[in-house]
Amino acid sequence: MSKSTWDEALVAAEVTYVLEVDGKIVVIEGVPARLNAETGERYFAPETVEQLHKIIHSSQSPQRMIQAPVFHFAA
């Protein structure tokens, strides 16, 4: 895939970033990303990743709390 074709497949979007930190799920909404329209793969600018790390490791209070069901994948 040429660079220009690759760039055309990416669109600016705001996404929800979810990860597990020390056994706790952290959800960050409204994260700017480049989204591959075909695959759904997300790409983050280095500055965005740096800001995500600051948010994750800060002691600031979350804007809201959620509850989520947990399932075990059994093949």
C-alpha positions as CSV (number, residue, x, y, z in Angstrom):
1,M,0.0,0.0,0.0
2,S,1.5,3.4,-0.9
3,K,1.8,6.1,1.6
4,S,-0.9,8.2,-0.1
5,T,-3.4,5.3,-0.1
6,W,-2.5,4.6,3.5
7,D,-3.1,8.2,4.5
8,E,-6.5,8.2,2.7
9,A,-7.6,5.2,4.8
10,L,-7.0,7.1,8.1
11,V,-9.6,9.4,9.4
12,A,-9.5,11.7,12.5
13,A,-11.7,10.5,15.3
14,E,-12.2,10.6,19.0
15,V,-12.1,7.1,20.6
16,T,-12.5,5.5,24.0
17,Y,-9.2,4.1,25.4
18,V,-9.5,1.2,27.7
19,L,-6.7,-0.6,29.6
20,E,-6.0,-2.5,32.8
21,V,-3.7,-1.0,35.4
22,D,-2.8,-2.8,38.6
23,G,-5.9,-5.0,38.2
24,K,-8.2,-2.0,37.6
25,I,-9.9,-1.1,34.4
26,V,-9.2,2.5,33.3
27,V,-11.4,4.2,30.7
28,I,-10.5,7.5,29.0
29,E,-13.1,9.0,26.7
30,G,-12.6,11.5,23.9
31,V,-9.0,10.5,22.9
32,P,-7.9,11.9,19.6
33,A,-6.7,9.3,17.2
34,R,-6.3,8.4,13.5
35,L,-8.6,5.6,12.7
36,N,-8.2,3.1,9.9
37,A,-11.6,3.2,8.2
38,E,-11.2,-0.3,6.8
39,T,-9.7,-2.2,9.9
40,G,-10.7,0.0,12.8
41,E,-7.1,0.1,14.0
42,R,-6.3,3.2,16.0
43,Y,-3.1,5.3,15.8
44,F,-2.1,7.8,18.5
45,A,0.3,10.8,18.2
46,P,3.2,10.6,20.6
47,E,1.8,13.7,22.4
48,T,-1.5,11.9,22.9
49,V,0.3,8.8,24.3
50,E,2.2,11.0,26.7
51,Q,-1.0,12.7,27.9
52,L,-2.6,9.2,28.4
53,H,0.2,8.2,30.6
54,K,-0.1,11.3,32.7
55,I,-3.8,10.8,33.1
56,I,-3.4,7.1,34.0
57,H,-0.7,7.7,36.6
58,S,-2.1,10.9,38.1
59,S,-4.0,11.1,41.3
60,Q,-6.8,13.1,39.8
61,S,-10.4,12.0,40.5
62,P,-12.3,10.5,37.6
63,Q,-15.2,12.4,36.1
64,R,-17.5,9.4,36.7
65,M,-17.4,5.7,37.7
66,I,-18.9,2.8,35.8
67,Q,-19.6,-0.8,36.5
68,A,-18.9,-3.5,33.9
69,P,-19.6,-7.2,33.8
70,V,-16.6,-9.6,33.5
71,F,-16.7,-12.8,31.5
72,H,-14.1,-15.5,31.1
73,F,-13.5,-16.6,27.5
74,A,-13.9,-20.3,27.2
75,A,-13.0,-21.9,23.9
